[in-house]
Structures are given as structure tokens and as C-alpha cells.
Amino acid sequence: MHPVVLISLVLLGVVALIEIVARAVATTISIPIFERRPALNARSDDPVDHAEPITLRTVDGVRIAASLIPRRDESRPARGLVVFLPEFGGSRWSANYYAAGPLEAGYDVLAFDFRNHGDSEHVDGYEPSHWVGIAEIRDADAAIDEALRRAEPCGLPVVLLGISRGASTSLISTARHRDVAAVVAECPPSVDPMMLHYAVKWAELYVPKWFARAIPEWHMAQTMRIVRHVASWRRGSRIVPVERSLRHIGPRPCLMISGQKDTYIPGELIETMCGLVGPSCERWDVPRARHNLARLVGEAEYDRRIVAFCDQVGLPDEEPVTIPIEAAVRV
């Protein structure tokens, strides 16, 4: 073998070894950060006594506790059905708070507890986290199917309302179910852009500044995807990027709510997600609001905006179709 070829092969081998070691070190450092649960302080709300209890079953056989919370004035016909998807660590009863506007305006609300939360079944070997995964999508599927079954005879539109992880799930679920009329998503985390954002922001804490600045952004993005796959294996459910489903939502209406003081999800990431949905997406960036606290800083305006959004939603013109999980959330 020619010496130049031999030297070239040795150099390539050294570069490949350095690359493998660097990826392994970065992944090892990033996994605990990726899996660390932020202090989100989920709401704790009392059960609604007059709600109708519902037991759902997911496609993988998990029992999901749900409740149908009726509109405040049941003497008047319902104007629609809102499916409420709670935040990580929260329960279905927070629907009485976040969906207070629609309930007062004449909308019924179907809320549920995700698996390993509240009264739903706790599955051994599954570790829930603040990132949305296949497990949460299957839980939402069961609730949406029940809502559509109840709404169809009356010709009522079904709107999804999700908070934080529930917001991410609601966006993916809207993309999957073409017979969902619209979606409201408050502070939805999107795993890949968020991890890249924080990797760039925090890299200098672990490596010299000159080295951190020399790492291409595409290289960091690839490493964060490796971290996501490892974390998926460790938790027992595949973590799903939200952004790949967003283009399937339009032209149906979408309202994304963010807080100007949200220290968890940067506002520019929400803006990017809204842009991926297209012209049918409206963004409301709430002044002084922190993560999941838009209603706290302006209860009347929050309720008014969500009711106005629901009121302008009509039944979709398309033939109802459910997109398979593999197509809608492929990674």
C-alpha cells in the first residue's frame, strides 16, 4: 500500500475515533440535563362533582381516567366540545381552570389524565417526563376518539386545548386527526429546537469557550438527536419531535400562546413553530406571563380570546381521516 494512502487511512481513523469519543462524552453529559424535570409547579385542582366519569382504553390496553365536564348552562344547546390535555404532573381537573371561558360560553369539556398521572393506570417500566412521547399520543387518541364519537351526532366541532406537554401532544394529535376542527396550545415544548437552544447556550459551561464556538450547530443538532433516542430508550417510550407534525395542521385554525417571561421555552421557538403551521396559526405572546401562567396575569382576556377562537371554528370540510402514528410522528 502506498505510504500516502496508509497515512490518509490512519488520519481518517484518528478523526473517526475522536468523533466517536466526542459524541459519547457529549451524550453522557447531556443525558442528565435532557432528563432533568424542570420545576413547572403543575396546578392542583379539586374534582368537579357534577362531571361524568369516563373510562377509556388506549390501543395498547392502558386504562385512562377521563371526565366530561358539562357547560355551565346545560339548559342551552352545546356549542362544541373541547378536549383538554393537561400539563406534565397535572390532572384533568385543571380543565375547570384553563377551560373556564369555554365552559361559561356553552362548550362541554372532555378532560383526561395521562397514564401514570392522576387516576389513570400506572404502567410499570414507563417513566413519564416533560417531553411528549408515543405513550401520551396514544392516551390522547383514546380521548379524541371518545370526543368525536359524542360530538358527531350533534354536528359539534371538536377543539383541542393543551397546556405545556399537553400542548405539544395536542399539536401532534391535531395533525393526526383531520376531523379535529382546531387547536389551542399554551407553551408547547418542542424537543429538538429546545435542546439545541440550550446546548448552544450552556456548551461553554462544560468545554473551553474557543472549543464551544468552533462546534458547528449542525453537529450539536445531530448530537442532541442521539441524546433524544437514548433518553427514549431509557424512559420506555419514544420521545416525539413536535415540529414535524406542524405542517399537517393547516388550514385548520391554531392558536399558540406563549409568555413573555417564560424562562423555560424561548418565545422565538414558539414563533418558529407557529410559522411551520402556516397562515392559519395565530400567536398570542402574553406580557408578564411565565410558563403556563397566561391566565393568571389576565383571566378575562385569556377567557375572551379562547372563546372567540372557538367561536370562529367550523366543522372541517375534509373527509375525516386519522393519520397513523408512524406517518405523523416519524423521526
Residue, then its C-alpha position, 0 to 999 in steps of 0.5 A: m500500500h502506498p505510504v500516502v494512502l496508509i497515512s490518509l487511512v490512519l488520519l481518517g481513523v484518528v478523526a473517526l475515533i475522536e468523533i466517536v469519543a466526542r459524541a459519547v462524552a457529549t451524550t453522557i453529559s447531556i443525558p442528565i440535563f435532557e432528563r432533568r424535570p424542570a420545576l413547572n409547579a403543575r396546578s392542583d385542582d379539586p374534582v368537579d362533582h357534577a362531571e361524568p366519569i369516563t373510562l377509556r382504553t388506549v390501543d395498547g390496553v392502558r386504562i385512562a381516567a377521563s371526565l366530561i365536564p358539562r357547560r355551565d348552562e346545560s339548559r342551552p344547546a352545546r356549542g362544541l366540545v373541547v378536549f383538554l390535555p393537561e400539563f406534565g404532573g397535572s390532572r384533568w381537573s385543571a380543565n375547570y381552570y384553563a377551560a373556564g371561558p369555554l365552559e361559561a360560553g356553552y362548550d362541554v369539556l372532555a378532560f383526561d389524565f395521562r397514564n401514570h398521572g392522576d387516576s389513570e393506570h400506572v404502567d410499570g417500566y414507563e417513566p413519564s417526563h416533560w417531553v411528549g412521547i408515543a405513550e401520551i399520543r396514544d392516551a390522547d387518541a383514546a380521548i379524541d376518539e371518545a370526543l368525536r364519537r359524542a360530538e358527531p351526532c350533534g354536528l359539534p366541532v371538536v377543539l383541542l386545548g393543551i397546556s405545556r406537554g399537553a400542548s405539544t401532544s395536542l399539536i401532534s394529535t391535531a395533525r393526526h386527526r383531520d376531523v379535529a376542527a382546531v387547536v389551542a396550545e399554551c407553551p408547547p415544548s418542542v424537543d429538538p429546537m429546545m435542546l439545541h437552544y440550550a446546548v448552544k447556550w450552556a456548551e461553554l459551561y462544560v468545554p473551553k469557550w474557543f472549543a464551544r464556538a468552533i462546534p458547528e450547530w449542525h453537529m450539536a443538532q445531530t448530537m442532541r438527536i442521539v441524546r433524544h433516542v437514548a433518553s427514549w430508550r431509557r424512559g420506555s417510550r419514544i420521545v416525539p419531535v413536535e415540529r414535524s407534525l406542524r405542517h399537517i395542521g393547516p388550514r385548520p385554525c391554531l392558536m399558540i400562546s406563549g409568555q413573555k417571561d417564560t424562562y423555560i421555552p424561548g418565545e422565538l421557538i414558539e414563533t418558529m413553530c407557529g410559522l411551520v403551521g402556516p397562515s392559519c396559526e395565530r400567536w398570542d405572546v402574553p406580557r408578564a406571563r411565565h410558563n403556563l401562567a397566561r391566565l393568571v396575569g389576565e383571566a378575562e382576556y385569556d377567557r375572551r380570546i379562547v372563546a372567540f377562537c372557538d367561536q370562529v371554528g367550523l366543522p372541517d370540510e375534509e373527509p375525516v381521516t386519522i393519520p397513523i402514528e408512524a406517518a405523523v410522528r416519524v423521526 
